[in-house]
């Protein structure tokens, strides 16, 4: 039955053929997540944590909404951005259109598509609840840093890797994590109206890097942070915190400096600083404020790529 342009029903009907369920099977376990087609060459974007268990012996298949099941292989993956690109030998596919996450504002309507709890081709809707939400997620030995879009669209385990669409059907985020009740002792969780998505501007750039080189580029300033520091800001380790010859060294950062602002925004702690840096690109010029010997100093530096 026809539905008007701009309706959730019309957007869902258009997007669903491009969204897949990613199924993982190994000798000891199985699982599923979501993904979506990003080009006509058969590349599919998903979360790294969806496929990381199948990097050794095991198989990955993707299932389309029409029931077609196709073997997939990993082209490249990155645990820090929690993204992975798969490839399938299927070219009669239609990619979803990228939107610009930088144009998104709080209150915009959004639609999440994926396979929560293994329920393929599920559509939920909501709004953008917040932007630039620093999220640090841990999966096994991997840690990912997300400058996330927060949404109240229902997101559950299995939605991971699926698209978050705007009301024009364009991808503005990749559903990646859900919040858990701080008082819960359970290791699993479901939707409580607080879900997080990797912004499309970051995801599109990283996906292209993974396709081209098999790995992603990480911007760094060139310091080691003191993870035991409990004050406000991110403290550079002392001694040995500033890497000789790094961007930080060139700009004049010193061991023991406490970075309190990044691009004019307060830095609550080390993880939030890493998230903010990872949201930038190699070659970007950034501004920091550091506390040193009771004084505040403004420093400008250019982000470089990690080796």
FIMI-65784 format. One record per residue (C-alpha): residue in three letters; x, y, z; residue number from 1. Coordinates in Angstrom, 1 decimal. Layout:
BEGIN
["ala", [X, Y, Z], NUM]
...
// end
This chain:
BEGIN
["unk", [0.0, 0.0, 0.0], 1]
["unk", [1.4, 3.4, -1.0], 2]
["unk", [2.5, 5.8, 1.7], 3]
["unk", [3.3, 9.5, 1.2], 4]
["unk", [6.9, 10.7, 0.7], 5]
["unk", [8.5, 11.7, 4.0], 6]
["unk", [6.5, 9.2, 6.0], 7]
["unk", [8.3, 6.7, 8.2], 8]
["unk", [6.6, 3.9, 6.3], 9]
["unk", [7.8, 5.2, 2.9], 10]
["unk", [11.4, 5.7, 4.2], 11]
["unk", [11.4, 2.3, 5.8], 12]
["unk", [10.2, 0.6, 2.6], 13]
["unk", [12.9, 2.3, 0.6], 14]
["unk", [15.7, 1.6, 3.1], 15]
["unk", [15.0, -2.0, 4.1], 16]
["unk", [16.3, -3.7, 0.9], 17]
["unk", [19.7, -2.1, 1.6], 18]
["unk", [19.9, -3.2, 5.3], 19]
["unk", [21.2, -6.6, 6.2], 20]
["unk", [21.3, -9.0, 9.1], 21]
["unk", [24.9, -10.0, 9.8], 22]
["unk", [25.2, -13.5, 11.1], 23]
["unk", [28.4, -14.9, 12.7], 24]
["unk", [29.1, -18.6, 13.3], 25]
["unk", [32.2, -20.0, 14.9], 26]
["unk", [33.0, -23.4, 16.4], 27]
["unk", [32.1, -22.2, 19.8], 28]
["unk", [29.5, -19.4, 19.3], 29]
["unk", [27.1, -17.7, 17.1], 30]
["unk", [25.6, -14.2, 17.0], 31]
["unk", [24.0, -11.5, 14.9], 32]
["unk", [24.1, -7.8, 14.2], 33]
["unk", [23.1, -5.5, 11.5], 34]
["unk", [24.7, -3.7, 8.5], 35]
["unk", [23.9, -1.8, 5.4], 36]
["unk", [25.1, -1.5, 1.8], 37]
["unk", [27.4, 1.5, 1.1], 38]
["unk", [28.2, 1.1, -2.5], 39]
["unk", [27.3, -0.9, -5.6], 40]
["unk", [30.5, -3.0, -5.4], 41]
["unk", [29.0, -5.0, -2.6], 42]
["unk", [30.6, -3.3, 0.4], 43]
["unk", [28.6, -3.4, 3.7], 44]
["unk", [29.3, -1.4, 6.8], 45]
["unk", [28.8, -2.7, 10.3], 46]
["unk", [30.3, -2.5, 13.8], 47]
["unk", [33.7, -4.1, 14.5], 48]
["unk", [32.2, -5.7, 17.6], 49]
["unk", [29.7, -7.5, 15.5], 50]
["unk", [32.3, -9.4, 13.4], 51]
["unk", [35.4, -9.4, 15.6], 52]
["unk", [34.6, -12.9, 16.9], 53]
["unk", [34.8, -14.3, 13.4], 54]
["unk", [38.3, -13.0, 12.5], 55]
["unk", [39.7, -16.4, 12.9], 56]
["unk", [38.1, -19.7, 12.0], 57]
["unk", [34.4, -19.0, 11.4], 58]
["unk", [32.0, -17.7, 8.8], 59]
["unk", [30.1, -14.5, 8.2], 60]
["unk", [26.9, -14.4, 6.2], 61]
["unk", [24.6, -11.5, 5.5], 62]
["unk", [20.9, -11.9, 4.9], 63]
["unk", [18.9, -9.4, 2.9], 64]
["unk", [15.3, -8.5, 3.5], 65]
["unk", [14.2, -10.7, 0.5], 66]
["unk", [15.7, -13.7, 2.2], 67]
["unk", [18.9, -14.0, 0.1], 68]
["unk", [21.8, -15.2, 2.2], 69]
["unk", [25.3, -14.4, 1.0], 70]
["unk", [28.8, -15.3, 2.4], 71]
["unk", [30.8, -12.2, 3.4], 72]
["unk", [34.4, -11.5, 4.1], 73]
["unk", [36.1, -8.8, 6.1], 74]
["unk", [37.7, -6.1, 4.1], 75]
["unk", [39.0, -4.1, 7.0], 76]
["unk", [38.0, -3.3, 10.6], 77]
["unk", [39.0, -0.8, 13.3], 78]
["unk", [38.3, -1.4, 17.0], 79]
["unk", [38.9, 2.2, 18.0], 80]
["unk", [36.1, 3.5, 15.8], 81]
["unk", [34.1, 0.2, 16.2], 82]
["unk", [33.6, 0.0, 12.5], 83]
["unk", [34.1, -2.8, 9.9], 84]
["unk", [33.6, -3.2, 6.2], 85]
["unk", [32.5, -6.5, 4.7], 86]
["unk", [32.3, -7.5, 1.1], 87]
["unk", [29.8, -9.8, -0.7], 88]
["unk", [29.8, -11.1, -4.2], 89]
["unk", [26.5, -9.5, -5.0], 90]
["unk", [26.3, -6.4, -7.2], 91]
["unk", [22.6, -6.1, -7.7], 92]
["unk", [22.5, -4.0, -4.5], 93]
["unk", [21.4, -0.5, -3.8], 94]
["unk", [23.5, 1.6, -1.3], 95]
["unk", [21.9, 3.9, 1.2], 96]
["unk", [22.6, 7.6, 0.7], 97]
["unk", [25.0, 9.3, 3.2], 98]
["unk", [23.7, 12.3, 5.1], 99]
["unk", [25.8, 14.8, 6.9], 100]
["unk", [25.8, 14.3, 10.7], 101]
["unk", [27.3, 17.8, 11.1], 102]
["unk", [23.9, 19.2, 9.9], 103]
["unk", [21.9, 17.2, 12.5], 104]
["unk", [20.4, 19.1, 15.4], 105]
["unk", [18.7, 18.0, 18.7], 106]
["unk", [15.1, 17.2, 18.1], 107]
["unk", [15.5, 16.0, 14.5], 108]
["unk", [13.4, 12.9, 13.7], 109]
["unk", [15.3, 9.7, 13.1], 110]
["unk", [14.6, 6.1, 12.2], 111]
["unk", [16.7, 3.0, 13.3], 112]
["unk", [16.7, -0.1, 11.1], 113]
["unk", [18.3, -3.4, 11.9], 114]
["unk", [17.8, -6.8, 13.6], 115]
["unk", [17.4, -6.2, 17.3], 116]
["unk", [17.4, -9.5, 19.3], 117]
["unk", [17.7, -11.3, 15.9], 118]
["unk", [14.4, -9.9, 14.7], 119]
["unk", [15.3, -9.0, 11.1], 120]
["unk", [14.0, -5.9, 9.3], 121]
["unk", [12.9, -4.1, 12.4], 122]
["unk", [12.1, -0.4, 12.2], 123]
["unk", [12.0, 2.0, 15.2], 124]
["unk", [11.8, 5.8, 15.3], 125]
["unk", [12.5, 8.7, 17.7], 126]
["unk", [14.5, 11.9, 17.8], 127]
["unk", [18.0, 13.0, 18.2], 128]
["unk", [18.2, 13.4, 22.0], 129]
["unk", [21.8, 14.9, 22.2], 130]
["unk", [24.9, 15.4, 20.1], 131]
["unk", [28.6, 15.0, 20.8], 132]
["unk", [28.0, 12.6, 23.6], 133]
["unk", [31.4, 11.0, 24.5], 134]
["unk", [31.0, 7.3, 24.7], 135]
["unk", [33.7, 4.8, 25.5], 136]
["unk", [32.6, 1.2, 24.9], 137]
["unk", [34.6, -1.9, 25.8], 138]
["unk", [34.2, -5.3, 24.1], 139]
["unk", [36.6, -8.0, 25.1], 140]
["unk", [40.1, -6.5, 24.8], 141]
["unk", [38.9, -3.8, 22.4], 142]
["unk", [38.0, -0.2, 23.4], 143]
["unk", [36.1, 2.2, 21.1], 144]
["unk", [35.8, 5.9, 21.3], 145]
["unk", [32.6, 7.5, 19.9], 146]
["unk", [31.6, 11.1, 19.7], 147]
["unk", [28.1, 9.9, 19.6], 148]
["unk", [24.7, 10.9, 18.4], 149]
["unk", [22.2, 10.1, 21.3], 150]
["unk", [18.7, 8.9, 20.3], 151]
["unk", [15.6, 7.7, 22.0], 152]
["unk", [14.7, 5.4, 19.1], 153]
["unk", [14.6, 1.9, 20.5], 154]
["unk", [18.0, 0.3, 20.0], 155]
["unk", [18.6, -3.2, 21.4], 156]
["unk", [21.4, -5.9, 21.0], 157]
["unk", [21.4, -6.8, 17.4], 158]
["unk", [20.8, -3.3, 16.1], 159]
["unk", [24.6, -2.8, 16.2], 160]
["unk", [25.9, -1.8, 12.8], 161]
["unk", [22.5, -0.8, 11.4], 162]
["unk", [21.8, 2.7, 10.0], 163]
["unk", [20.2, 5.6, 11.8], 164]
["unk", [18.3, 7.5, 9.2], 165]
["unk", [17.1, 11.1, 9.0], 166]
["unk", [13.6, 11.9, 7.7], 167]
["unk", [14.9, 12.0, 4.1], 168]
["unk", [16.1, 8.4, 4.4], 169]
["unk", [19.8, 9.3, 4.5], 170]
["unk", [22.3, 7.7, 6.9], 171]
["unk", [23.3, 10.1, 9.7], 172]
["unk", [24.6, 7.5, 12.1], 173]
["unk", [25.6, 3.9, 12.7], 174]
["unk", [23.8, 2.4, 15.8], 175]
["unk", [26.5, 1.1, 18.0], 176]
["unk", [25.8, 1.1, 21.8], 177]
["unk", [23.0, 1.3, 24.3], 178]
["unk", [23.1, 2.8, 27.8], 179]
["unk", [22.5, 0.5, 30.8], 180]
["unk", [20.9, 1.4, 34.1], 181]
["unk", [23.8, 2.3, 36.4], 182]
["unk", [22.1, 0.3, 39.1], 183]
["unk", [21.9, -2.9, 37.1], 184]
["unk", [24.3, -5.8, 37.7], 185]
["unk", [23.4, -7.5, 34.4], 186]
["unk", [25.9, -7.8, 31.7], 187]
["unk", [23.2, -7.4, 29.0], 188]
["unk", [20.7, -4.7, 28.5], 189]
["unk", [17.9, -3.5, 26.3], 190]
["unk", [16.4, -0.2, 25.2], 191]
["unk", [15.8, 2.3, 27.9], 192]
["unk", [15.5, 5.2, 25.5], 193]
["unk", [19.2, 6.1, 25.5], 194]
["unk", [21.0, 4.7, 22.4], 195]
["unk", [24.2, 5.9, 20.7], 196]
["unk", [25.2, 6.1, 17.1], 197]
["unk", [28.6, 6.8, 15.4], 198]
["unk", [28.1, 10.0, 13.3], 199]
["unk", [28.0, 9.5, 9.6], 200]
["unk", [30.7, 12.0, 8.8], 201]
["unk", [33.2, 9.8, 10.8], 202]
["unk", [31.8, 6.5, 9.6], 203]
["unk", [31.9, 7.4, 5.9], 204]
["unk", [35.5, 8.6, 6.1], 205]
["unk", [36.6, 5.5, 8.0], 206]
["unk", [34.7, 3.1, 5.7], 207]
["unk", [36.5, 4.6, 2.7], 208]
["unk", [39.9, 4.2, 4.5], 209]
["unk", [39.1, 0.6, 5.3], 210]
["unk", [38.1, -0.2, 1.7], 211]
["unk", [41.2, 1.5, 0.3], 212]
["unk", [43.9, 0.4, 2.7], 213]
["unk", [42.3, -2.1, 5.1], 214]
["unk", [42.9, 0.1, 8.1], 215]
["unk", [41.7, 3.4, 9.5], 216]
["unk", [43.7, 6.5, 10.2], 217]
["unk", [43.8, 7.7, 13.9], 218]
["unk", [44.6, 11.4, 14.7], 219]
["unk", [46.8, 11.9, 17.7], 220]
["unk", [48.6, 14.7, 19.5], 221]
["unk", [51.5, 12.5, 20.7], 222]
["unk", [51.1, 12.1, 24.5], 223]
["unk", [50.6, 9.4, 27.0], 224]
["unk", [47.9, 10.3, 29.6], 225]
["unk", [48.0, 9.6, 33.3], 226]
["unk", [45.1, 7.2, 33.8], 227]
["unk", [45.4, 7.4, 37.5], 228]
["unk", [44.8, 11.2, 37.6], 229]
["unk", [41.5, 11.9, 39.4], 230]
["unk", [41.2, 15.7, 39.0], 231]
["unk", [39.4, 17.7, 36.3], 232]
["unk", [41.0, 17.5, 32.9], 233]
["unk", [43.4, 15.0, 31.3], 234]
["unk", [47.0, 15.0, 32.8], 235]
["unk", [50.0, 14.2, 30.6], 236]
["unk", [52.0, 11.5, 32.3], 237]
["unk", [55.2, 12.6, 34.0], 238]
["unk", [57.8, 11.5, 33.2], 239]
["unk", [57.8, 10.4, 29.6], 240]
["unk", [54.3, 11.7, 28.7], 241]
["unk", [55.2, 13.8, 25.6], 242]
["unk", [56.5, 11.8, 22.7], 243]
["unk", [59.7, 13.4, 21.3], 244]
["unk", [59.2, 15.0, 17.9], 245]
["unk", [55.4, 14.6, 18.1], 246]
["unk", [52.8, 17.4, 17.4], 247]
["unk", [52.5, 17.9, 21.2], 248]
["unk", [56.3, 18.3, 21.5], 249]
["unk", [56.5, 20.7, 18.7], 250]
["unk", [53.7, 22.8, 20.1], 251]
["unk", [55.3, 23.0, 23.5], 252]
["unk", [53.3, 20.7, 25.7], 253]
["unk", [55.2, 19.3, 28.7], 254]
["unk", [55.1, 16.3, 30.9], 255]
["unk", [52.6, 16.9, 33.8], 256]
["unk", [50.5, 19.5, 31.9], 257]
["unk", [46.8, 19.1, 32.5], 258]
["unk", [44.6, 19.6, 29.4], 259]
["unk", [41.5, 21.3, 30.6], 260]
["unk", [39.9, 22.5, 27.3], 261]
["unk", [39.9, 21.1, 23.8], 262]
["unk", [38.5, 23.3, 21.1], 263]
["unk", [37.0, 25.6, 23.7], 264]
["unk", [35.1, 22.8, 25.5], 265]
["unk", [35.8, 21.5, 29.0], 266]
["unk", [37.7, 18.2, 29.2], 267]
["unk", [36.2, 16.2, 32.1], 268]
["unk", [38.8, 13.4, 31.9], 269]
["unk", [41.2, 11.3, 29.7], 270]
["unk", [38.5, 9.3, 27.9], 271]
["unk", [36.6, 12.4, 26.9], 272]
["unk", [39.8, 13.9, 25.5], 273]
["unk", [40.5, 10.8, 23.4], 274]
["unk", [37.0, 10.8, 22.1], 275]
["unk", [37.2, 14.5, 21.1], 276]
["unk", [40.6, 13.9, 19.3], 277]
["unk", [39.3, 10.8, 17.4], 278]
["unk", [36.3, 12.8, 16.1], 279]
["unk", [38.8, 15.0, 14.2], 280]
["unk", [40.9, 14.2, 11.1], 281]
["unk", [44.6, 13.9, 10.5], 282]
["unk", [45.8, 17.4, 9.5], 283]
["unk", [43.2, 19.3, 11.5], 284]
["unk", [44.5, 22.2, 13.6], 285]
["unk", [43.1, 22.2, 17.1], 286]
["unk", [43.3, 24.5, 20.2], 287]
["unk", [44.0, 23.3, 23.7], 288]
["unk", [44.1, 25.0, 27.1], 289]
["unk", [46.5, 23.5, 29.6], 290]
["unk", [47.2, 24.2, 33.3], 291]
["unk", [50.9, 24.4, 34.2], 292]
["unk", [52.2, 25.6, 37.5], 293]
["unk", [49.0, 27.4, 38.4], 294]
["unk", [48.7, 29.2, 35.0], 295]
["unk", [46.5, 28.5, 32.0], 296]
["unk", [48.3, 28.4, 28.6], 297]
["unk", [46.6, 28.2, 25.2], 298]
["unk", [48.3, 25.9, 22.7], 299]
["unk", [47.6, 25.3, 19.0], 300]
["unk", [48.8, 22.1, 17.2], 301]
["unk", [48.1, 20.0, 14.1], 302]
["unk", [46.9, 16.5, 14.5], 303]
["unk", [49.1, 13.8, 13.0], 304]
["unk", [48.4, 10.1, 12.2], 305]
["unk", [49.4, 7.4, 14.6], 306]
["unk", [52.0, 4.9, 13.3], 307]
// end
